[in-house]
């Protein structure tokens, strides 16, 4: 069995289900927590939009994240 590697959310393929390992510090972390996104959550990558925006889904909620923010969120493929 190969060890699972930690990658930025920005590198996740469409349709992948990942577990959030690390959120960025500061205001971005606060905003993500307000949206209900916390470390340990399982999210699905729904779409990669032009310009690097990523749309993720947690349960029935969909959230669009810019490329800079998605690059700072570290995940592991589930």
PyMOL Python script that loads the backbone (N, CA, C, O; Angstrom):
from pymol import cmd

cmd.read_pdbstr("""\
ATOM      1  N   UNK A   1       0.848  -1.178   0.000  1.00  0.00           N
ATOM      2  CA  UNK A   1       0.000   0.000   0.000  1.00  0.00           C
ATOM      3  C   UNK A   1       0.891   1.238   0.000  1.00  0.00           C
ATOM      4  O   UNK A   1       1.838   1.326   0.781  1.00  0.00           O
ATOM      5  N   UNK A   2       0.585   2.192  -0.876  1.00  0.00           N
ATOM      6  CA  UNK A   2       1.372   3.416  -0.938  1.00  0.00           C
ATOM      7  C   UNK A   2       0.848   4.432   0.063  1.00  0.00           C
ATOM      8  O   UNK A   2      -0.360   4.529   0.278  1.00  0.00           O
ATOM      9  N   UNK A   3       1.753   5.191   0.677  1.00  0.00           N
ATOM     10  CA  UNK A   3       1.282   6.209   1.622  1.00  0.00           C
ATOM     11  C   UNK A   3       0.550   7.326   0.889  1.00  0.00           C
ATOM     12  O   UNK A   3       0.905   7.687  -0.233  1.00  0.00           O
ATOM     13  N   UNK A   4      -0.462   7.858   1.529  1.00  0.00           N
ATOM     14  CA  UNK A   4      -1.222   8.959   0.934  1.00  0.00           C
ATOM     15  C   UNK A   4      -0.425  10.243   1.087  1.00  0.00           C
ATOM     16  O   UNK A   4       0.155  10.506   2.141  1.00  0.00           O
ATOM     17  N   UNK A   5      -0.404  11.037   0.028  1.00  0.00           N
ATOM     18  CA  UNK A   5       0.376  12.268   0.086  1.00  0.00           C
ATOM     19  C   UNK A   5      -0.535  13.481   0.255  1.00  0.00           C
ATOM     20  O   UNK A   5      -1.680  13.502  -0.198  1.00  0.00           O
ATOM     21  N   UNK A   6       0.003  14.457   0.906  1.00  0.00           N
ATOM     22  CA  UNK A   6      -0.707  15.717   1.122  1.00  0.00           C
ATOM     23  C   UNK A   6      -0.462  16.602  -0.093  1.00  0.00           C
ATOM     24  O   UNK A   6       0.682  16.784  -0.511  1.00  0.00           O
ATOM     25  N   UNK A   7      -1.536  17.153  -0.662  1.00  0.00           N
ATOM     26  CA  UNK A   7      -1.425  18.016  -1.832  1.00  0.00           C
ATOM     27  C   UNK A   7      -2.312  19.243  -1.634  1.00  0.00           C
ATOM     28  O   UNK A   7      -3.240  19.209  -0.826  1.00  0.00           O
ATOM     29  N   UNK A   8      -2.036  20.323  -2.363  1.00  0.00           N
ATOM     30  CA  UNK A   8      -2.925  21.488  -2.289  1.00  0.00           C
ATOM     31  C   UNK A   8      -4.261  21.172  -2.962  1.00  0.00           C
ATOM     32  O   UNK A   8      -4.311  20.405  -3.923  1.00  0.00           O
ATOM     33  N   UNK A   9      -5.313  21.753  -2.465  1.00  0.00           N
ATOM     34  CA  UNK A   9      -6.642  21.563  -3.046  1.00  0.00           C
ATOM     35  C   UNK A   9      -6.656  21.964  -4.522  1.00  0.00           C
ATOM     36  O   UNK A   9      -7.420  21.404  -5.307  1.00  0.00           O
ATOM     37  N   UNK A  10      -5.830  22.913  -4.897  1.00  0.00           N
ATOM     38  CA  UNK A  10      -5.785  23.378  -6.287  1.00  0.00           C
ATOM     39  C   UNK A  10      -5.342  22.293  -7.263  1.00  0.00           C
ATOM     40  O   UNK A  10      -5.588  22.419  -8.463  1.00  0.00           O
ATOM     41  N   UNK A  11      -4.695  21.230  -6.782  1.00  0.00           N
ATOM     42  CA  UNK A  11      -4.189  20.150  -7.639  1.00  0.00           C
ATOM     43  C   UNK A  11      -5.137  18.951  -7.727  1.00  0.00           C
ATOM     44  O   UNK A  11      -4.837  17.973  -8.411  1.00  0.00           O
ATOM     45  N   UNK A  12      -6.265  19.022  -7.047  1.00  0.00           N
ATOM     46  CA  UNK A  12      -7.206  17.904  -7.010  1.00  0.00           C
ATOM     47  C   UNK A  12      -7.991  17.834  -8.310  1.00  0.00           C
ATOM     48  O   UNK A  12      -8.401  18.858  -8.858  1.00  0.00           O
ATOM     49  N   UNK A  13      -8.196  16.618  -8.797  1.00  0.00           N
ATOM     50  CA  UNK A  13      -8.952  16.422 -10.036  1.00  0.00           C
ATOM     51  C   UNK A  13     -10.453  16.517  -9.777  1.00  0.00           C
ATOM     52  O   UNK A  13     -10.939  16.202  -8.691  1.00  0.00           O
ATOM     53  N   UNK A  14     -11.168  16.957 -10.802  1.00  0.00           N
ATOM     54  CA  UNK A  14     -12.624  17.048 -10.739  1.00  0.00           C
ATOM     55  C   UNK A  14     -13.217  15.681 -10.400  1.00  0.00           C
ATOM     56  O   UNK A  14     -12.845  14.668 -10.993  1.00  0.00           O
ATOM     57  N   UNK A  15     -14.143  15.663  -9.439  1.00  0.00           N
ATOM     58  CA  UNK A  15     -14.795  14.423  -9.028  1.00  0.00           C
ATOM     59  C   UNK A  15     -14.143  13.731  -7.846  1.00  0.00           C
ATOM     60  O   UNK A  15     -14.712  12.790  -7.292  1.00  0.00           O
ATOM     61  N   UNK A  16     -12.957  14.180  -7.449  1.00  0.00           N
ATOM     62  CA  UNK A  16     -12.245  13.562  -6.327  1.00  0.00           C
ATOM     63  C   UNK A  16     -12.860  13.950  -4.989  1.00  0.00           C
ATOM     64  O   UNK A  16     -13.324  15.074  -4.802  1.00  0.00           O
ATOM     65  N   UNK A  17     -12.853  13.002  -4.073  1.00  0.00           N
ATOM     66  CA  UNK A  17     -13.276  13.273  -2.696  1.00  0.00           C
ATOM     67  C   UNK A  17     -12.016  13.311  -1.855  1.00  0.00           C
ATOM     68  O   UNK A  17     -11.213  12.378  -1.875  1.00  0.00           O
ATOM     69  N   UNK A  18     -11.850  14.401  -1.114  1.00  0.00           N
ATOM     70  CA  UNK A  18     -10.629  14.613  -0.335  1.00  0.00           C
ATOM     71  C   UNK A  18     -10.972  14.987   1.105  1.00  0.00           C
ATOM     72  O   UNK A  18     -12.077  15.443   1.398  1.00  0.00           O
ATOM     73  N   UNK A  19     -10.006  14.785   1.992  1.00  0.00           N
ATOM     74  CA  UNK A  19     -10.140  15.201   3.387  1.00  0.00           C
ATOM     75  C   UNK A  19      -9.237  16.403   3.607  1.00  0.00           C
ATOM     76  O   UNK A  19      -8.062  16.380   3.239  1.00  0.00           O
ATOM     77  N   UNK A  20      -9.782  17.450   4.206  1.00  0.00           N
ATOM     78  CA  UNK A  20      -9.008  18.659   4.481  1.00  0.00           C
ATOM     79  C   UNK A  20      -8.082  18.395   5.660  1.00  0.00           C
ATOM     80  O   UNK A  20      -8.524  17.981   6.732  1.00  0.00           O
ATOM     81  N   UNK A  21      -6.797  18.638   5.450  1.00  0.00           N
ATOM     82  CA  UNK A  21      -5.784  18.414   6.484  1.00  0.00           C
ATOM     83  C   UNK A  21      -5.412  19.730   7.164  1.00  0.00           C
ATOM     84  O   UNK A  21      -5.349  19.805   8.391  1.00  0.00           O
ATOM     85  N   UNK A  22      -5.166  20.770   6.357  1.00  0.00           N
ATOM     86  CA  UNK A  22      -4.710  22.051   6.899  1.00  0.00           C
ATOM     87  C   UNK A  22      -5.404  23.206   6.194  1.00  0.00           C
ATOM     88  O   UNK A  22      -5.504  23.228   4.967  1.00  0.00           O
ATOM     89  N   UNK A  23      -5.879  24.160   6.975  1.00  0.00           N
ATOM     90  CA  UNK A  23      -6.435  25.410   6.455  1.00  0.00           C
ATOM     91  C   UNK A  23      -5.407  26.515   6.668  1.00  0.00           C
ATOM     92  O   UNK A  23      -4.597  26.431   7.591  1.00  0.00           O
ATOM     93  N   UNK A  24      -5.427  27.560   5.821  1.00  0.00           N
ATOM     94  CA  UNK A  24      -4.498  28.676   6.044  1.00  0.00           C
ATOM     95  C   UNK A  24      -4.855  29.435   7.311  1.00  0.00           C
ATOM     96  O   UNK A  24      -5.990  29.376   7.785  1.00  0.00           O
ATOM     97  N   UNK A  25      -3.885  30.143   7.851  1.00  0.00           N
ATOM     98  CA  UNK A  25      -4.121  30.948   9.052  1.00  0.00           C
ATOM     99  C   UNK A  25      -4.764  32.280   8.682  1.00  0.00           C
ATOM    100  O   UNK A  25      -4.816  32.660   7.513  1.00  0.00           O
ATOM    101  N   UNK A  26      -5.249  32.975   9.702  1.00  0.00           N
ATOM    102  CA  UNK A  26      -5.751  34.329   9.521  1.00  0.00           C
ATOM    103  C   UNK A  26      -7.197  34.409   9.093  1.00  0.00           C
ATOM    104  O   UNK A  26      -8.008  33.536   9.404  1.00  0.00           O
ATOM    105  N   UNK A  27      -7.509  35.482   8.366  1.00  0.00           N
ATOM    106  CA  UNK A  27      -8.873  35.776   7.958  1.00  0.00           C
ATOM    107  C   UNK A  27      -9.462  34.689   7.060  1.00  0.00           C
ATOM    108  O   UNK A  27     -10.648  34.376   7.164  1.00  0.00           O
ATOM    109  N   UNK A  28      -8.645  34.115   6.182  1.00  0.00           N
ATOM    110  CA  UNK A  28      -9.138  33.058   5.289  1.00  0.00           C
ATOM    111  C   UNK A  28      -9.643  31.865   6.097  1.00  0.00           C
ATOM    112  O   UNK A  28     -10.677  31.282   5.771  1.00  0.00           O
ATOM    113  N   UNK A  29      -8.919  31.510   7.138  1.00  0.00           N
ATOM    114  CA  UNK A  29      -9.329  30.394   8.003  1.00  0.00           C
ATOM    115  C   UNK A  29     -10.667  30.708   8.679  1.00  0.00           C
ATOM    116  O   UNK A  29     -11.557  29.859   8.744  1.00  0.00           O
ATOM    117  N   UNK A  30     -10.791  31.928   9.175  1.00  0.00           N
ATOM    118  CA  UNK A  30     -12.022  32.357   9.842  1.00  0.00           C
ATOM    119  C   UNK A  30     -13.208  32.281   8.893  1.00  0.00           C
ATOM    120  O   UNK A  30     -14.279  31.805   9.266  1.00  0.00           O
ATOM    121  N   UNK A  31     -13.013  32.757   7.655  1.00  0.00           N
ATOM    122  CA  UNK A  31     -14.101  32.743   6.674  1.00  0.00           C
ATOM    123  C   UNK A  31     -14.495  31.313   6.310  1.00  0.00           C
ATOM    124  O   UNK A  31     -15.683  31.017   6.188  1.00  0.00           O
ATOM    125  N   UNK A  32     -13.521  30.426   6.136  1.00  0.00           N
ATOM    126  CA  UNK A  32     -13.824  29.029   5.814  1.00  0.00           C
ATOM    127  C   UNK A  32     -14.605  28.360   6.940  1.00  0.00           C
ATOM    128  O   UNK A  32     -15.548  27.609   6.691  1.00  0.00           O
ATOM    129  N   UNK A  33     -14.209  28.637   8.169  1.00  0.00           N
ATOM    130  CA  UNK A  33     -14.912  28.065   9.319  1.00  0.00           C
ATOM    131  C   UNK A  33     -16.342  28.585   9.368  1.00  0.00           C
ATOM    132  O   UNK A  33     -17.255  27.832   9.706  1.00  0.00           O
ATOM    133  N   UNK A  34     -16.555  29.857   9.040  1.00  0.00           N
ATOM    134  CA  UNK A  34     -17.916  30.410   9.000  1.00  0.00           C
ATOM    135  C   UNK A  34     -18.782  29.710   7.962  1.00  0.00           C
ATOM    136  O   UNK A  34     -19.996  29.594   8.133  1.00  0.00           O
ATOM    137  N   UNK A  35     -18.154  29.243   6.884  1.00  0.00           N
ATOM    138  CA  UNK A  35     -18.877  28.488   5.850  1.00  0.00           C
ATOM    139  C   UNK A  35     -19.033  27.014   6.222  1.00  0.00           C
ATOM    140  O   UNK A  35     -19.642  26.241   5.483  1.00  0.00           O
ATOM    141  N   UNK A  36     -18.478  26.633   7.373  1.00  0.00           N
ATOM    142  CA  UNK A  36     -18.601  25.246   7.814  1.00  0.00           C
ATOM    143  C   UNK A  36     -17.512  24.334   7.301  1.00  0.00           C
ATOM    144  O   UNK A  36     -17.643  23.113   7.385  1.00  0.00           O
ATOM    145  N   UNK A  37     -16.441  24.896   6.773  1.00  0.00           N
ATOM    146  CA  UNK A  37     -15.319  24.103   6.271  1.00  0.00           C
ATOM    147  C   UNK A  37     -14.232  24.100   7.340  1.00  0.00           C
ATOM    148  O   UNK A  37     -13.660  25.143   7.658  1.00  0.00           O
ATOM    149  N   UNK A  38     -13.950  22.917   7.892  1.00  0.00           N
ATOM    150  CA  UNK A  38     -12.946  22.792   8.946  1.00  0.00           C
ATOM    151  C   UNK A  38     -12.016  21.622   8.628  1.00  0.00           C
ATOM    152  O   UNK A  38     -12.315  20.790   7.771  1.00  0.00           O
ATOM    153  N   UNK A  39     -10.892  21.573   9.327  1.00  0.00           N
ATOM    154  CA  UNK A  39      -9.947  20.476   9.153  1.00  0.00           C
ATOM    155  C   UNK A  39     -10.619  19.154   9.518  1.00  0.00           C
ATOM    156  O   UNK A  39     -11.331  19.057  10.517  1.00  0.00           O
ATOM    157  N   UNK A  40     -10.379  18.150   8.697  1.00  0.00           N
ATOM    158  CA  UNK A  40     -10.971  16.840   8.915  1.00  0.00           C
ATOM    159  C   UNK A  40     -12.208  16.586   8.069  1.00  0.00           C
ATOM    160  O   UNK A  40     -12.656  15.444   7.967  1.00  0.00           O
ATOM    161  N   UNK A  41     -12.771  17.630   7.456  1.00  0.00           N
ATOM    162  CA  UNK A  41     -13.968  17.484   6.623  1.00  0.00           C
ATOM    163  C   UNK A  41     -13.658  16.754   5.318  1.00  0.00           C
ATOM    164  O   UNK A  41     -12.570  16.882   4.757  1.00  0.00           O
ATOM    165  N   UNK A  42     -14.638  15.990   4.854  1.00  0.00           N
ATOM    166  CA  UNK A  42     -14.584  15.404   3.514  1.00  0.00           C
ATOM    167  C   UNK A  42     -15.317  16.338   2.568  1.00  0.00           C
ATOM    168  O   UNK A  42     -16.448  16.742   2.838  1.00  0.00           O
ATOM    169  N   UNK A  43     -14.669  16.683   1.449  1.00  0.00           N
ATOM    170  CA  UNK A  43     -15.297  17.530   0.441  1.00  0.00           C
ATOM    171  C   UNK A  43     -15.058  16.907  -0.931  1.00  0.00           C
ATOM    172  O   UNK A  43     -14.106  16.154  -1.134  1.00  0.00           O
ATOM    173  N   UNK A  44     -15.936  17.237  -1.856  1.00  0.00           N
ATOM    174  CA  UNK A  44     -15.816  16.746  -3.224  1.00  0.00           C
ATOM    175  C   UNK A  44     -15.488  17.910  -4.144  1.00  0.00           C
ATOM    176  O   UNK A  44     -16.095  18.976  -4.035  1.00  0.00           O
ATOM    177  N   UNK A  45     -14.540  17.721  -5.042  1.00  0.00           N
ATOM    178  CA  UNK A  45     -14.207  18.738  -6.040  1.00  0.00           C
ATOM    179  C   UNK A  45     -15.209  18.611  -7.180  1.00  0.00           C
ATOM    180  O   UNK A  45     -15.179  17.641  -7.938  1.00  0.00           O
ATOM    181  N   UNK A  46     -16.090  19.588  -7.297  1.00  0.00           N
ATOM    182  CA  UNK A  46     -17.129  19.546  -8.331  1.00  0.00           C
ATOM    183  C   UNK A  46     -16.651  20.081  -9.669  1.00  0.00           C
ATOM    184  O   UNK A  46     -17.029  19.562 -10.719  1.00  0.00           O
ATOM    185  N   UNK A  47     -15.824  21.115  -9.638  1.00  0.00           N
ATOM    186  CA  UNK A  47     -15.480  21.796 -10.890  1.00  0.00           C
ATOM    187  C   UNK A  47     -14.194  22.588 -10.754  1.00  0.00           C
ATOM    188  O   UNK A  47     -13.881  23.113  -9.685  1.00  0.00           O
ATOM    189  N   UNK A  48     -13.451  22.669 -11.853  1.00  0.00           N
ATOM    190  CA  UNK A  48     -12.322  23.588 -12.006  1.00  0.00           C
ATOM    191  C   UNK A  48     -12.759  24.622 -13.036  1.00  0.00           C
ATOM    192  O   UNK A  48     -12.939  24.286 -14.207  1.00  0.00           O
ATOM    193  N   UNK A  49     -12.930  25.848 -12.628  1.00  0.00           N
ATOM    194  CA  UNK A  49     -13.393  26.907 -13.521  1.00  0.00           C
ATOM    195  C   UNK A  49     -12.204  27.651 -14.128  1.00  0.00           C
ATOM    196  O   UNK A  49     -11.100  27.602 -13.584  1.00  0.00           O
ATOM    197  N   UNK A  50     -12.419  28.334 -15.241  1.00  0.00           N
ATOM    198  CA  UNK A  50     -11.336  29.132 -15.827  1.00  0.00           C
ATOM    199  C   UNK A  50     -10.806  30.145 -14.815  1.00  0.00           C
ATOM    200  O   UNK A  50     -11.567  30.728 -14.043  1.00  0.00           O
ATOM    201  N   UNK A  51      -9.505  30.341 -14.832  1.00  0.00           N
ATOM    202  CA  UNK A  51      -8.884  31.268 -13.895  1.00  0.00           C
ATOM    203  C   UNK A  51      -8.435  30.602 -12.611  1.00  0.00           C
ATOM    204  O   UNK A  51      -7.862  31.263 -11.745  1.00  0.00           O
ATOM    205  N   UNK A  52      -8.683  29.297 -12.465  1.00  0.00           N
ATOM    206  CA  UNK A  52      -8.203  28.561 -11.304  1.00  0.00           C
ATOM    207  C   UNK A  52      -9.194  28.401 -10.174  1.00  0.00           C
ATOM    208  O   UNK A  52      -8.875  27.770  -9.167  1.00  0.00           O
ATOM    209  N   UNK A  53     -10.382  28.950 -10.308  1.00  0.00           N
ATOM    210  CA  UNK A  53     -11.392  28.798  -9.265  1.00  0.00           C
ATOM    211  C   UNK A  53     -11.824  27.336  -9.174  1.00  0.00           C
ATOM    212  O   UNK A  53     -12.000  26.662 -10.189  1.00  0.00           O
ATOM    213  N   UNK A  54     -11.991  26.860  -7.943  1.00  0.00           N
ATOM    214  CA  UNK A  54     -12.429  25.487  -7.702  1.00  0.00           C
ATOM    215  C   UNK A  54     -13.744  25.524  -6.939  1.00  0.00           C
ATOM    216  O   UNK A  54     -13.901  26.292  -5.990  1.00  0.00           O
ATOM    217  N   UNK A  55     -14.681  24.694  -7.358  1.00  0.00           N
ATOM    218  CA  UNK A  55     -15.962  24.569  -6.664  1.00  0.00           C
ATOM    219  C   UNK A  55     -15.929  23.253  -5.902  1.00  0.00           C
ATOM    220  O   UNK A  55     -15.727  22.185  -6.480  1.00  0.00           O
ATOM    221  N   UNK A  56     -16.134  23.353  -4.571  1.00  0.00           N
ATOM    222  CA  UNK A  56     -16.163  22.151  -3.738  1.00  0.00           C
ATOM    223  C   UNK A  56     -17.554  21.971  -3.159  1.00  0.00           C
ATOM    224  O   UNK A  56     -18.339  22.917  -3.082  1.00  0.00           O
ATOM    225  N   UNK A  57     -17.845  20.751  -2.756  1.00  0.00           N
ATOM    226  CA  UNK A  57     -19.137  20.439  -2.158  1.00  0.00           C
ATOM    227  C   UNK A  57     -18.910  19.718  -0.841  1.00  0.00           C
ATOM    228  O   UNK A  57     -18.148  18.755  -0.763  1.00  0.00           O
ATOM    229  N   UNK A  58     -19.585  20.203   0.189  1.00  0.00           N
ATOM    230  CA  UNK A  58     -19.622  19.531   1.489  1.00  0.00           C
ATOM    231  C   UNK A  58     -21.095  19.277   1.783  1.00  0.00           C
ATOM    232  O   UNK A  58     -21.880  20.211   1.951  1.00  0.00           O
ATOM    233  N   UNK A  59     -21.451  18.020   1.840  1.00  0.00           N
ATOM    234  CA  UNK A  59     -22.850  17.619   1.967  1.00  0.00           C
ATOM    235  C   UNK A  59     -23.622  18.256   0.827  1.00  0.00           C
ATOM    236  O   UNK A  59     -23.348  17.932  -0.329  1.00  0.00           O
ATOM    237  N   UNK A  60     -24.574  19.147   1.089  1.00  0.00           N
ATOM    238  CA  UNK A  60     -25.369  19.753   0.012  1.00  0.00           C
ATOM    239  C   UNK A  60     -24.965  21.195  -0.275  1.00  0.00           C
ATOM    240  O   UNK A  60     -25.628  21.879  -1.055  1.00  0.00           O
ATOM    241  N   UNK A  61     -23.892  21.659   0.342  1.00  0.00           N
ATOM    242  CA  UNK A  61     -23.437  23.036   0.168  1.00  0.00           C
ATOM    243  C   UNK A  61     -22.290  23.078  -0.847  1.00  0.00           C
ATOM    244  O   UNK A  61     -21.363  22.270  -0.780  1.00  0.00           O
ATOM    245  N   UNK A  62     -22.360  24.021  -1.783  1.00  0.00           N
ATOM    246  CA  UNK A  62     -21.306  24.217  -2.767  1.00  0.00           C
ATOM    247  C   UNK A  62     -20.634  25.568  -2.516  1.00  0.00           C
ATOM    248  O   UNK A  62     -21.302  26.577  -2.288  1.00  0.00           O
ATOM    249  N   UNK A  63     -19.288  25.565  -2.563  1.00  0.00           N
ATOM    250  CA  UNK A  63     -18.522  26.781  -2.301  1.00  0.00           C
ATOM    251  C   UNK A  63     -17.455  26.925  -3.373  1.00  0.00           C
ATOM    252  O   UNK A  63     -16.747  25.965  -3.680  1.00  0.00           O
ATOM    253  N   UNK A  64     -17.334  28.127  -3.950  1.00  0.00           N
ATOM    254  CA  UNK A  64     -16.293  28.426  -4.929  1.00  0.00           C
ATOM    255  C   UNK A  64     -15.119  29.082  -4.205  1.00  0.00           C
ATOM    256  O   UNK A  64     -15.294  30.027  -3.435  1.00  0.00           O
ATOM    257  N   UNK A  65     -13.920  28.562  -4.467  1.00  0.00           N
ATOM    258  CA  UNK A  65     -12.699  29.079  -3.848  1.00  0.00           C
ATOM    259  C   UNK A  65     -11.751  29.545  -4.943  1.00  0.00           C
ATOM    260  O   UNK A  65     -11.564  28.856  -5.946  1.00  0.00           O
ATOM    261  N   UNK A  66     -11.153  30.718  -4.749  1.00  0.00           N
ATOM    262  CA  UNK A  66     -10.178  31.234  -5.704  1.00  0.00           C
ATOM    263  C   UNK A  66      -8.912  30.393  -5.714  1.00  0.00           C
ATOM    264  O   UNK A  66      -8.662  29.610  -4.798  1.00  0.00           O
ATOM    265  N   UNK A  67      -8.120  30.567  -6.763  1.00  0.00           N
ATOM    266  CA  UNK A  67      -6.919  29.746  -6.931  1.00  0.00           C
ATOM    267  C   UNK A  67      -5.886  29.962  -5.820  1.00  0.00           C
ATOM    268  O   UNK A  67      -5.251  29.006  -5.375  1.00  0.00           O
ATOM    269  N   UNK A  68      -5.716  31.199  -5.373  1.00  0.00           N
ATOM    270  CA  UNK A  68      -4.727  31.455  -4.310  1.00  0.00           C
ATOM    271  C   UNK A  68      -5.126  30.768  -3.011  1.00  0.00           C
ATOM    272  O   UNK A  68      -4.287  30.168  -2.340  1.00  0.00           O
ATOM    273  N   UNK A  69      -6.406  30.852  -2.655  1.00  0.00           N
ATOM    274  CA  UNK A  69      -6.874  30.221  -1.430  1.00  0.00           C
ATOM    275  C   UNK A  69      -6.829  28.697  -1.554  1.00  0.00           C
ATOM    276  O   UNK A  69      -6.402  28.015  -0.623  1.00  0.00           O
ATOM    277  N   UNK A  70      -7.261  28.164  -2.683  1.00  0.00           N
ATOM    278  CA  UNK A  70      -7.278  26.706  -2.840  1.00  0.00           C
ATOM    279  C   UNK A  70      -5.872  26.122  -2.823  1.00  0.00           C
ATOM    280  O   UNK A  70      -5.688  24.958  -2.466  1.00  0.00           O
ATOM    281  N   UNK A  71      -4.884  26.915  -3.202  1.00  0.00           N
ATOM    282  CA  UNK A  71      -3.495  26.436  -3.162  1.00  0.00           C
ATOM    283  C   UNK A  71      -2.964  26.357  -1.725  1.00  0.00           C
ATOM    284  O   UNK A  71      -2.020  25.616  -1.452  1.00  0.00           O
ATOM    285  N   UNK A  72      -3.567  27.117  -0.816  1.00  0.00           N
ATOM    286  CA  UNK A  72      -3.126  27.135   0.588  1.00  0.00           C
ATOM    287  C   UNK A  72      -3.832  26.070   1.446  1.00  0.00           C
ATOM    288  O   UNK A  72      -3.430  25.833   2.586  1.00  0.00           O
ATOM    289  N   UNK A  73      -4.866  25.436   0.913  1.00  0.00           N
ATOM    290  CA  UNK A  73      -5.603  24.399   1.646  1.00  0.00           C
ATOM    291  C   UNK A  73      -4.979  23.049   1.299  1.00  0.00           C
ATOM    292  O   UNK A  73      -4.959  22.646   0.136  1.00  0.00           O
ATOM    293  N   UNK A  74      -4.472  22.358   2.311  1.00  0.00           N
ATOM    294  CA  UNK A  74      -3.799  21.071   2.095  1.00  0.00           C
ATOM    295  C   UNK A  74      -4.804  19.945   2.362  1.00  0.00           C
ATOM    296  O   UNK A  74      -5.503  19.937   3.375  1.00  0.00           O
ATOM    297  N   UNK A  75      -4.854  18.998   1.419  1.00  0.00           N
ATOM    298  CA  UNK A  75      -5.807  17.888   1.503  1.00  0.00           C
ATOM    299  C   UNK A  75      -5.091  16.560   1.277  1.00  0.00           C
ATOM    300  O   UNK A  75      -3.932  16.511   0.867  1.00  0.00           O
ATOM    301  N   UNK A  76      -5.821  15.498   1.557  1.00  0.00           N
ATOM    302  CA  UNK A  76      -5.353  14.153   1.259  1.00  0.00           C
ATOM    303  C   UNK A  76      -6.480  13.456   0.514  1.00  0.00           C
ATOM    304  O   UNK A  76      -7.642  13.552   0.908  1.00  0.00           O
ATOM    305  N   UNK A  77      -6.142  12.757  -0.560  1.00  0.00           N
ATOM    306  CA  UNK A  77      -7.171  12.079  -1.353  1.00  0.00           C
ATOM    307  C   UNK A  77      -7.707  10.904  -0.553  1.00  0.00           C
ATOM    308  O   UNK A  77      -6.945  10.083  -0.042  1.00  0.00           O
ATOM    309  N   UNK A  78      -9.015  10.834  -0.451  1.00  0.00           N
ATOM    310  CA  UNK A  78      -9.658   9.800   0.367  1.00  0.00           C
ATOM    311  C   UNK A  78      -9.840   8.514  -0.404  1.00  0.00           C
ATOM    312  O   UNK A  78     -10.366   7.541   0.136  1.00  0.00           O
TER     313      UNK A  78
END
""", "prot")
cmd.dss("prot")
cmd.show_as("cartoon", "prot")
cmd.util.cbc("prot")
cmd.orient("prot")
